[in-house]
């Protein structure tokens, strides 16, 4: 089977892992289109790189407004590309309201009219102005399948009028990348700087208001009687304010700011932590859509204390690998962190539970199986799928 994928996240080679695994498991022929000039949320430019295990055709194309999820568009004719690739099915790994999504859907409608589907992580009802409202409606009508990241996202799509098949597809991790790293011991020693009994409380992510980093500062300030160090891995526009608040609270010497680290280095830092805090805070136009760092930490053997914003509490409840506190409540966060520091048995129990659950439900093989099954059903249920032959589709799985 031939699958055409259009994905701005895949401008970062690490995000091509899922499609490399899909190739390995199914033997499908993949063509992957990504931006050649994407700007990440950290302001870094990427594009054109290939994940080593991905063997399909990789097409890196320039886009207008790189980094803008809603307004970016590819500088190409997708009509010509679709005719050349002649796919059995098309998957647009973009939101249904995005301009690039409409670009691919229009081209498919004008040419081969193959089964086509999309991805979504939007867990709030948002009404967009024209023409985005119209193009989103067109995408929802024409789709043969979709992959909401959670049941909350699926509910939003249904309320907006999507009536087709959907398969909840959470984010996944590669167990060959996220596991307790042996080099974490050296990192732990370096972070402690000779203070061997310090408990390392970690935060990994962007330093922005919605991630609750200022609440985290207030929480650890209430734990001064305990022997801990706060390790902050990440960067963002809130850095200056974060540092100022830390000085005001008298915490500067208890905090180690690592700054931005590449994706491939994150598992070693997650493995070095004793507990990870995920204190996200719901905003008027945003709530946590998934919380990928939660499963990444658990896979690395680190328990999590997360807020009840968006999907975080469901994820922690599903895995059993952490504790939940009410968002924007620093004393509750401090209480949960203190529990894990003072009760080593609980810490070990949560580590084991979380790691096992992530291995079973959130690794790439499990995610890919769900993806492939949904795509095969979409193709088999279409006119083009019947023309291509059911035996080929069955053999794909």
C-alpha positions in Angstrom: 0.0 0.0 0.0 1.2 3.5 -0.8 0.7 6.2 1.8 1.4 9.9 1.3 2.0 11.8 4.6 2.2 15.6 4.9 3.6 16.6 8.3 5.1 19.8 9.7 6.2 18.1 13.0 8.3 15.7 10.9 10.6 18.6 10.0 12.2 17.5 13.2 13.7 14.1 12.3 12.8 12.6 15.7 9.1 12.9 14.8 9.6 10.6 11.8 10.0 7.7 14.1 6.4 6.7 13.9 6.5 6.4 10.2 9.8 4.5 10.3 8.1 2.0 12.6 5.1 1.9 10.3 7.3 1.0 7.3 9.0 -1.7 9.4 5.7 -3.3 10.6 3.6 -3.1 7.4 6.0 -2.9 4.5 4.0 0.0 3.1 5.6 2.4 0.6 5.7 5.9 2.3 6.2 9.3 0.9 6.7 11.9 3.6 6.4 15.7 2.9 7.8 18.1 5.5 8.8 21.8 5.6 12.4 22.5 4.7 12.4 25.7 6.8 10.3 25.0 9.9 10.8 27.1 13.1 10.2 25.2 16.3 8.5 26.5 19.5 12.0 27.1 20.8 12.8 29.3 17.8 15.2 26.8 16.2 15.0 26.3 12.5 14.9 22.7 11.2 13.9 20.8 8.1 15.3 18.5 5.5 16.8 16.0 8.0 16.0 12.3 7.9 15.5 9.9 10.8 18.0 7.1 10.2 15.4 4.4 10.3 13.0 6.0 7.9 13.6 4.6 4.4 10.7 6.1 2.4 10.8 9.0 0.0 11.3 12.3 2.0 10.3 15.5 0.3 11.3 18.7 2.1 9.6 21.8 0.7 9.7 25.5 1.6 6.7 26.9 3.4 5.3 30.4 3.9 5.1 31.4 7.6 7.3 28.6 9.0 6.4 27.8 12.6 2.8 29.1 12.3 0.6 25.9 12.7 -2.5 27.7 11.4 -1.2 29.8 8.6 1.8 28.0 7.1 1.4 26.8 3.5 3.6 24.8 1.2 5.2 26.4 -1.8 4.3 23.6 -4.2 1.5 22.2 -6.3 0.1 19.3 -4.4 -2.0 18.4 -7.4 1.1 17.5 -9.3 2.6 15.7 -6.3 -0.5 13.6 -5.7 -0.6 12.5 -9.3 3.1 11.5 -9.3 2.9 9.6 -6.0 -0.5 8.0 -6.8 -1.1 7.1 -3.2 -3.8 4.7 -1.9 -4.4 7.0 1.0 -3.3 10.4 2.2 -2.7 11.4 5.8 -2.3 15.1 6.7 -0.6 15.4 10.1 -2.0 18.9 10.7 -5.0 20.3 12.4 -8.2 20.5 10.3 -8.4 24.3 10.5 -4.8 24.8 9.2 -4.2 26.3 5.8 -1.8 23.6 4.8 -4.4 21.0 5.5 -6.9 22.7 3.2 -4.1 23.0 0.6 -3.7 19.2 0.5 -7.5 18.5 0.6 -8.2 20.8 -2.3 -5.5 19.2 -4.4 -6.8 15.7 -3.6 -10.4 16.8 -4.5 -9.2 18.1 -7.8 -7.2 15.1 -8.7 -7.4 11.4 -7.5 -9.9 11.8 -4.6 -8.1 9.2 -2.5 -9.2 8.5 1.1 -7.8 11.2 3.2 -7.6 11.9 6.9 -6.1 14.3 9.5 -4.8 14.7 13.0 -6.0 16.9 15.8 -5.0 17.9 19.3 -7.4 20.8 19.7 -9.4 20.1 22.9 -11.3 23.4 23.2 -14.2 24.5 21.0 -12.9 27.4 19.0 -14.8 29.2 16.3 -12.6 30.5 13.6 -13.3 33.4 11.2 -13.8 32.9 7.5 -12.2 31.5 5.5 -10.7 29.1 8.1 -14.2 28.2 9.4 -15.2 27.2 5.8 -12.0 25.3 5.1 -12.2 23.4 8.4 -15.8 22.4 7.6 -14.6 21.2 4.2 -11.9 19.1 5.8 -14.3 17.6 8.3 -16.8 16.7 5.5 -14.3 15.1 3.1 -12.3 13.1 5.6 -12.4 9.3 5.6 -10.7 9.0 9.0 -9.2 11.1 11.7 -6.8 10.7 14.6 -7.8 12.8 17.7 -5.1 12.7 20.3 -7.7 12.1 23.1 -11.4 11.5 23.7 -11.7 15.2 24.6 -10.4 16.2 21.1 -12.8 13.7 19.5 -15.7 15.3 21.4 -14.7 18.7 20.0 -14.6 17.3 16.4 -18.0 15.8 16.8 -19.4 19.1 18.1 -18.0 20.8 15.0 -19.7 18.3 12.7 -17.3 15.5 12.0 -19.3 12.3 11.4 -16.7 9.9 10.1 -14.6 7.2 11.7 -12.1 8.3 14.3 -9.4 6.5 16.3 -7.9 8.0 19.4 -4.2 8.0 18.9 -2.1 9.2 21.8 1.5 10.3 21.4 4.0 7.5 21.7 7.6 7.0 22.6 10.4 4.9 21.2 11.4 2.4 23.9 14.9 2.3 22.3 15.2 6.0 23.1 13.3 6.5 26.3 14.5 4.1 29.0 16.5 4.5 32.2 19.8 5.7 30.8 23.1 4.5 32.4 24.7 7.9 31.8 22.1 9.4 34.1 24.3 8.6 37.1 27.0 10.9 35.9 24.4 13.6 35.2 22.9 13.2 38.6 26.3 13.6 40.3 27.0 16.7 38.3 23.7 18.3 39.1 24.1 17.6 42.8 27.7 19.0 42.7 28.9 16.8 45.6 25.7 17.0 47.6 25.0 13.2 47.3 21.8 13.2 49.4 19.9 15.9 47.4 16.6 15.0 45.9 16.4 16.2 42.3 13.0 17.7 41.4 12.8 18.3 37.7 11.0 20.4 35.2 11.4 19.7 31.5 9.8 21.9 28.9 9.3 25.5 27.8 9.4 28.4 30.3 6.1 29.9 29.5 3.1 31.1 31.6 0.8 28.2 30.8 3.3 25.6 31.9 3.0 26.7 35.5 6.7 27.2 36.3 6.0 30.1 38.7 3.6 27.9 40.7 6.4 25.3 40.8 8.7 28.0 42.4 6.1 28.8 45.0 5.7 25.0 45.7 9.4 24.3 46.3 9.7 27.5 48.4 7.2 25.8 50.8 9.6 22.8 51.1 12.7 24.5 52.5 13.0 22.1 55.3 13.7 19.3 52.8 17.0 18.6 51.0 16.1 19.1 47.3 17.4 20.7 44.2 15.2 22.0 41.4 16.5 21.1 37.9 15.0 23.1 35.1 15.6 21.8 31.6 14.3 24.1 28.9 14.1 27.7 27.8 11.4 30.3 26.9 10.2 33.9 27.2 9.5 33.5 30.9 13.2 32.9 31.8 13.9 36.4 33.2 10.8 36.5 35.3 11.5 33.0 36.5 15.0 33.9 37.7 13.7 37.1 39.3 11.0 35.2 41.3 13.6 32.6 42.3 15.8 35.4 43.7 12.9 37.0 45.5 12.0 33.7 47.1 15.6 33.1 48.1 15.9 30.0 45.9 18.6 30.8 43.4 21.2 28.6 45.1 18.7 25.7 45.1 18.0 25.8 41.4 20.0 24.5 38.5 19.0 25.9 35.1 20.2 23.6 32.3 18.6 25.5 29.4 17.5 24.0 26.2 18.8 20.5 25.4 18.3 18.6 22.1 15.6 15.9 22.0 18.2 13.1 22.0 19.7 14.3 25.3 16.3 14.6 27.1 16.0 10.9 28.1 19.3 11.1 30.1 18.1 14.1 32.1 14.7 12.6 32.7 16.5 9.4 34.0 18.6 11.5 36.4 15.6 13.0 38.2 14.0 11.7 41.3 10.6 13.2 40.4 9.3 15.3 37.5 6.8 18.1 38.1 4.3 18.9 35.3 2.4 22.0 36.7 0.5 23.1 33.5 -2.2 25.7 34.0 -5.3 26.0 31.8 -5.6 29.4 30.0 -8.7 30.9 28.3 -7.7 29.6 24.9 -5.5 26.6 26.0 -5.4 23.5 28.2 -2.9 20.7 28.2 -3.6 18.6 25.1 -1.6 15.6 26.2 1.6 16.0 28.2 4.1 13.9 26.3 6.8 14.5 28.9 4.7 12.6 31.4 5.1 9.3 29.5 8.7 10.1 28.5 9.6 10.5 32.2 7.8 7.3 33.2 9.5 5.4 30.5 12.8 6.6 31.9 11.9 5.4 35.4 10.9 8.7 36.9 7.5 9.3 38.7 5.5 12.3 37.9 3.5 14.9 39.9 1.2 16.6 37.4 -1.6 19.2 37.6 -5.2 18.5 36.6 -5.0 20.6 33.5 -6.4 18.9 30.3 -5.2 15.4 29.7 -2.6 15.2 32.4 -4.7 13.7 35.2 -6.2 11.1 32.8 -2.7 10.1 31.6 -1.4 9.8 35.2 -4.5 7.8 36.2 -4.2 5.5 33.2 -0.6 4.8 33.8 -0.6 4.8 37.6 2.9 6.4 37.5 2.3 9.5 39.4 0.3 11.9 41.6 -2.1 14.7 40.6 -2.6 18.1 42.2 -5.1 20.9 41.5 -3.6 23.4 39.1 -2.4 26.8 40.4 -2.3 25.3 43.9 1.4 25.5 45.0 0.8 24.0 48.5 -0.9 21.0 47.0 2.0 20.5 44.6 4.4 20.9 47.5 2.4 18.2 49.4 2.6 15.7 46.6 6.3 16.3 46.0 6.9 15.9 49.8 5.1 12.6 49.8 7.4 11.2 47.1 10.5 12.5 48.9 9.6 11.2 52.3 8.1 7.9 51.1 10.8 6.0 49.0 8.6 2.9 48.8 5.8 5.0 47.1 8.4 6.5 44.8 9.6 3.0 43.7 6.0 1.7 43.4 5.0 4.6 41.1 8.2 4.2 39.0 7.5 0.5 38.4 3.8 1.1 37.6 4.4 3.9 35.2 7.2 2.3 33.3 5.2 -1.0 32.7 2.1 0.9 31.6 4.0 3.1 29.2 5.7 0.0 27.7 2.3 -1.7 27.1 0.3 1.2 25.8 2.4 4.2 24.7 5.3 2.8 22.7 5.6 3.2 18.9 4.6 -0.4 18.1 1.3 0.0 20.0 0.5 3.4 18.4 1.5 2.2 14.9 -0.8 -0.8 15.2 -3.8 1.4 15.9 -2.8 3.8 13.1 -2.4 1.1 10.5 -5.6 -0.7 11.3 -7.6 2.6 11.0 -6.0 3.5 7.7 -6.6 0.0 6.2 -10.3 0.2 7.2 -10.6 3.6 5.6 -9.1 2.4 2.3 -11.0 -0.9 2.3 -14.2 1.1 2.8 -13.6 3.4 -0.2 -14.1 2.9 -3.9 -10.3 3.2 -4.5 -9.6 0.7 -1.9 -11.8 -1.9 -3.5 -10.1 -1.3 -6.9 -6.7 -1.8 -5.4 -7.6 -5.2 -4.0 -8.5 -6.4 -0.6 -5.7 -9.1 -0.5 -3.1 -6.4 -0.7 -4.7 -4.5 2.2 -5.0 -7.6 4.4 -1.3 -8.4 3.7 -0.3 -5.0 4.9 -1.1 -6.0 8.4 
